[in-house]
Amino acid sequence: MVVLLGVVFAGTASAVRPGSPGASGRASLSQLPTGLASAVRSAVVTSPQQKLRVPNTALFGFSVSLSSDGGVALIGAPNTDPPNGAAYVFARIGGIWILQQKLQVIHPIPFSARFGSSVSLSSDGRTALIGAQGTNPASGGQDTAYVFARNFAGLFMLQQELPNPAGASSGNAFGFSASLGSDGRTAVIGAPNTGGGNSPTGAAYVFARGLFGGWTLQQTLRPSDNAFDAFGSSVSLSSDSRSALIGAPSRDGGAAYVFARGLAGGFSQQQKLQASDRASVDAFGGSVSLSGDGRTALIGASQKAIGPNDFQGAAYVFTRGVAGGFTQLQRLQAADGAAFDAFGTSVSLDSSGTRALIGAPGVDGETGAAYLFARGTVGGFTQRQELQAADRATRDFFGWSVTLSSDHRVALIGAIQIPDTPAPRTGAAYVFPGLT
């Protein structure tokens, strides 16, 4: 049974409040390592137009996705209504964001579903892919994913469950990550615990929607080097679904793999990407994003040490050359970065690959922040804005998840531990409009 709710809640508008963290212990420009294109400059701190939240949820904002025009938002809350989880659809109507629907799958026999672990919207906001990466199979957890589609009345209805190819109780974390192609006809779903044990190999699965609307498994993707690196921890598709970027953060500093679709329709590995300055605990590949044309890749390394600052984090930009291969263009880091910021926990590129949004949920005692970078005419990125919640507080984890609209004008940022009453920590998501 799918629970569908109507328009029942409007998020409250948040007043604009400029500010600057200015915390001690921040890295100075002189502390940055030489020989790397570190994009730093003074940032403008902005505040959101609207704060989206739903009472009595849990981990609301764990995953976020926007339609291409930034007018529809899908927000995961995988610990809501335990053991089920939920996802919420918001729409922008007359400049105000309204909750349209609660999406949830209720099974006759309860098990730990964590529905909403990952979410992805098609470009038109009419198809939704939602991962339900359960917990320990021994405790009844299952891993699966679901596709929802809007009906003629504009409501999302469950279209199909995408079963875990390895079995629902395999414990492979199928649904941990998910990406939907722009037209809503191709889905890539990560299963980073495939292989199990302390060093899982991981896998990613490609599903395709047929002419009559049904979804079938098209291909299983694995890295050619079969490294034990949790391949599938993050996934991203280009707009035309012909390129896929898959993160594998757990070994040798982490990696990301580029797959390209051939003339016959299948994907093959094109390249393995690693940071030029990689270190063993960087977690490079923990988050990934591809531009719409698949020619720019953004890869997070949230545990990267910058100078003396452990776990400050970084993100890396790779660009595709004329011959088709990717090369590292730049390492990005926050201008005011500090130890344990976890910059790069989440990343998002706009369609053109000229704007990069990077979450850092560890900033200022896990208050969190997100940073917007812009690409200049000569190709390099510079920090343009630091985004913070107007009502920011310690342990909000703002920046846990981020996404940009296609034109980069709208940003949606999850903060999974925002306090609420009666629940102490429910989470929220913040909308930033009018970005440049």
Secondary structure, 3 states (H helix, E strand, C coil): CECCCCCCEECEECCCCCCCCCCCCCCCHHHCCCCCCEECCCCEEECCCEEECCCCCCCECCEEEECCCCCEEEEEECCCCCCCEEEEEEEEECCEEEEEEEECECCCCCCCCCEEEEEEECCCCCEEEEEEECCCHHHCCCEEEEEEEECCCCCEEEEEEECCCCCCCCCCCCCCEEEECCCCCEEEEEECCCCCCCCCCEEEEEEEECCCCCEEEEEEECCCCCCCCCECCEEEECCCCCEEEEEECCCCCEEEEEEEECCCCCEEEEEEECCCCCCCCCCEEEEEEECCCCCEEEEEECCCCECCECCCEEEEEEEECCCCCEEEEEEECCCCCCCCCCECCEEEECCCCCEEEEEECCHHHHCEEEEEEEECCCCCEEEEEEECCCCCCCCCCEEEEEEECCCCCCEEEEECCCECCCCCECEEEEEECCCC
